[in-house]
Amino acid sequence: MIISADAGVSLRRLAEFACKKSQTGLEFAHGIPGSLGGAVCMNAGAYDGEMARVLYQAEIFFPDENKIKILELKDLKLSYRHSVLTEQPDAVVLSADVKLQAGDENKIREKTRDFMERRKKSQPLDMPSAGSAFKRPTGYYAGTLIDQCGLKGLQIGGARVSDKHAGFIVNQGGATFQDVYNLIREVRRRVWEEKGVELEPEIRIISE
């Protein structure tokens, strides 16, 4: 089945809709805090699932050409946290179609619950954050590197490296953009100096 949705729909809502229709493939997306449009832009993924495995096509507005185009999966150039939109940041996802497979609703719900339980145990879901702050470096895990550098709990203003999962930057209360930005810079500096690995933000910074 192909499910079409506007870019602004939350991944949780889309995954729940798919489940009610007994369509499998989006279980991984249920707990990702973002929209369908954002998921297309960054090829969002978790637990061995990613948008590249379910995306069929996307409707995108290219302001430099003043055109709306329908791009098929191969034209979206999806790879780890990357798409054609990474190269053209002014482009806007308007809607997208996902292609799913028929499944059993109860098994889909069970898988979704398992993923959510795993998230609750390992991620600071009780704190405001923008999700994972850094991309996974080749051969490493960002959270592990940050933890090994003793940076859990590091805080600038209201922004803090999560004590539960070092790959998350949480809002302790009143955190500003500058707090989060400065903390990201400090974490990147310390990991580079101590481990020789350059962390790349997974959070898209559109203003400094």
C-alpha positions as CSV (number, residue, x, y, z in Angstrom):
1,M,0.0,0.0,0.0
2,I,1.1,3.5,-0.7
3,I,0.2,6.1,1.9
4,S,0.3,9.8,1.0
5,A,0.7,12.5,3.6
6,D,1.5,16.2,3.9
7,A,5.0,17.1,5.0
8,G,3.8,18.6,8.3
9,V,2.3,15.3,9.6
10,S,4.2,13.9,12.6
11,L,6.0,10.6,12.2
12,R,4.2,9.3,15.2
13,R,0.8,10.0,13.7
14,L,1.8,8.6,10.3
15,A,3.2,5.4,11.9
16,E,0.0,5.0,14.0
17,F,-2.2,5.4,10.8
18,A,-0.1,2.8,9.1
19,C,-0.5,0.4,12.0
20,K,-4.3,0.8,12.0
21,K,-4.2,-0.1,8.3
22,S,-2.1,-3.2,9.1
23,Q,0.8,-1.8,7.1
24,T,4.3,-2.6,8.3
25,G,7.6,-0.7,7.7
26,L,7.2,2.5,9.7
27,E,7.5,1.0,13.2
28,F,11.0,2.6,13.6
29,A,9.6,6.1,13.0
30,H,7.0,6.0,15.8
31,G,9.2,7.6,18.4
32,I,11.2,10.0,16.2
33,P,10.3,13.5,17.3
34,G,9.8,15.1,13.9
35,S,7.6,15.6,10.8
36,L,7.4,13.6,7.6
37,G,9.0,16.5,5.7
38,G,12.0,16.6,8.1
39,A,12.3,12.8,7.9
40,V,12.6,13.0,4.1
41,C,15.2,15.8,4.3
42,M,17.5,13.9,6.6
43,N,16.6,10.3,5.7
44,A,15.5,9.8,9.4
45,G,16.0,6.4,10.8
46,A,16.4,4.3,13.9
47,Y,16.7,0.6,14.9
48,D,17.9,-0.5,11.5
49,G,15.0,1.3,9.8
50,E,15.2,4.4,7.7
51,M,13.1,6.5,5.3
52,A,15.1,5.2,2.3
53,R,13.5,1.8,2.8
54,V,9.9,3.0,2.7
55,L,9.9,6.3,0.8
56,Y,8.3,6.0,-2.7
57,Q,8.4,9.6,-3.8
58,A,8.2,13.2,-2.6
59,E,6.6,16.5,-3.8
60,I,9.2,19.3,-3.5
61,F,9.1,23.0,-4.2
62,F,12.4,24.4,-5.6
63,P,12.2,28.2,-5.1
64,D,15.3,28.9,-7.3
65,E,13.4,27.4,-10.3
66,N,9.9,28.4,-8.9
67,K,8.8,24.8,-9.7
68,I,7.2,22.0,-7.8
69,K,8.6,18.6,-8.7
70,I,7.8,15.0,-7.9
71,L,11.1,13.2,-7.1
72,E,11.2,9.4,-7.0
73,L,13.3,7.6,-4.5
74,K,16.4,7.3,-6.7
75,D,16.3,11.0,-7.4
76,L,16.2,12.0,-3.7
77,K,19.8,10.6,-3.2
78,L,19.1,9.3,0.2
79,S,22.0,8.1,2.3
80,Y,22.9,8.4,6.0
81,R,21.2,11.7,7.2
82,H,21.4,13.0,3.7
83,S,19.2,13.8,0.7
84,V,19.1,16.0,-2.3
85,L,17.6,18.6,0.1
86,T,20.9,18.7,2.0
87,E,22.5,20.1,-1.1
88,Q,19.6,22.4,-1.8
89,P,18.5,23.7,1.6
90,D,16.1,26.2,0.2
91,A,13.9,23.5,-1.3
92,V,10.8,22.6,0.7
93,V,9.1,19.2,1.0
94,L,5.4,19.6,0.5
95,S,4.2,16.0,0.7
96,A,5.5,12.4,0.4
97,D,4.4,8.9,-0.3
98,V,5.6,5.9,1.6
99,K,5.3,2.3,0.3
100,L,4.5,-0.2,3.0
101,Q,3.8,-3.9,3.1
102,A,0.7,-5.7,4.5
103,G,1.2,-7.0,8.0
104,D,-0.5,-8.0,11.2
105,E,-1.7,-5.0,13.3
106,N,-1.0,-6.8,16.6
107,K,2.6,-7.7,15.6
108,I,3.2,-4.1,14.3
109,R,2.0,-2.7,17.7
110,E,4.2,-5.2,19.6
111,K,7.2,-4.1,17.5
112,T,6.4,-0.4,18.0
113,R,6.0,-0.9,21.8
114,D,9.4,-2.7,21.9
115,F,11.1,0.2,20.2
116,M,9.5,2.7,22.5
117,E,10.5,0.7,25.6
118,R,14.0,0.6,24.3
119,R,13.9,4.4,23.7
120,K,12.6,5.1,27.2
121,K,15.4,3.0,28.8
122,S,18.2,4.6,26.8
123,Q,17.1,8.1,25.9
124,P,16.0,11.2,27.9
125,L,12.5,11.3,26.6
126,D,11.3,13.1,29.8
127,M,13.4,16.1,28.9
128,P,12.9,18.7,26.1
129,S,15.5,18.1,23.3
130,A,15.8,18.1,19.5
131,G,16.7,14.4,19.5
132,S,20.1,13.1,18.7
133,A,22.5,16.0,18.5
134,F,25.3,14.4,16.5
135,K,25.6,12.1,13.5
136,R,27.2,8.7,13.9
137,P,30.9,9.0,12.9
138,T,32.2,6.2,10.7
139,G,33.4,3.4,13.0
140,Y,32.1,5.1,16.2
141,Y,29.1,6.1,18.2
142,A,28.8,9.8,19.0
143,G,27.3,9.2,22.5
144,T,30.0,6.7,23.5
145,L,32.8,9.1,22.4
146,I,31.2,12.0,24.4
147,D,30.8,9.8,27.4
148,Q,34.4,8.6,27.2
149,C,35.5,12.2,27.3
150,G,33.6,12.7,30.6
151,L,31.1,15.2,29.1
152,K,27.9,13.8,30.5
153,G,26.3,16.5,32.6
154,L,28.4,19.3,30.9
155,Q,26.1,22.4,31.0
156,I,26.2,25.8,29.4
157,G,23.3,28.0,30.5
158,G,20.2,25.9,30.3
159,A,21.6,23.4,27.9
160,R,23.1,20.2,29.2
161,V,24.6,17.0,27.8
162,S,22.1,14.4,29.0
163,D,23.2,12.2,31.9
164,K,21.2,9.3,30.4
165,H,22.5,9.4,26.8
166,A,25.5,11.6,26.0
167,G,24.3,12.0,22.4
168,F,21.4,14.2,23.5
169,I,21.5,17.8,24.5
170,V,18.5,18.6,26.8
171,N,16.9,21.8,28.0
172,Q,17.3,22.0,31.7
173,G,15.1,25.1,31.7
174,G,15.3,28.3,29.8
175,A,18.0,27.1,27.4
176,T,18.5,29.5,24.5
177,F,19.7,28.8,21.0
178,Q,23.1,30.2,22.0
179,D,23.3,27.9,24.9
180,V,22.7,24.8,22.8
181,Y,25.0,26.1,20.0
182,N,27.8,26.8,22.4
183,L,27.5,23.4,24.0
184,I,27.6,21.7,20.7
185,R,30.8,23.6,19.8
186,E,32.4,22.7,23.2
187,V,31.5,19.0,22.9
188,R,32.9,18.9,19.3
189,R,36.1,20.6,20.5
190,R,36.7,18.3,23.4
191,V,36.0,15.1,21.4
192,W,38.3,16.3,18.6
193,E,41.1,17.1,21.1
194,E,40.8,13.9,23.1
195,K,39.7,11.3,20.5
196,G,40.7,12.9,17.1
197,V,37.2,12.4,15.8
198,E,35.2,15.3,14.3
199,L,31.6,15.1,15.3
200,E,29.0,16.5,12.8
201,P,25.8,17.9,14.2
202,E,22.7,16.0,13.3
203,I,20.6,19.0,14.4
204,R,20.4,21.4,11.4
205,I,21.6,24.8,12.4
206,I,20.0,27.5,10.3
207,S,21.1,30.6,12.2
208,E,24.0,31.5,14.4
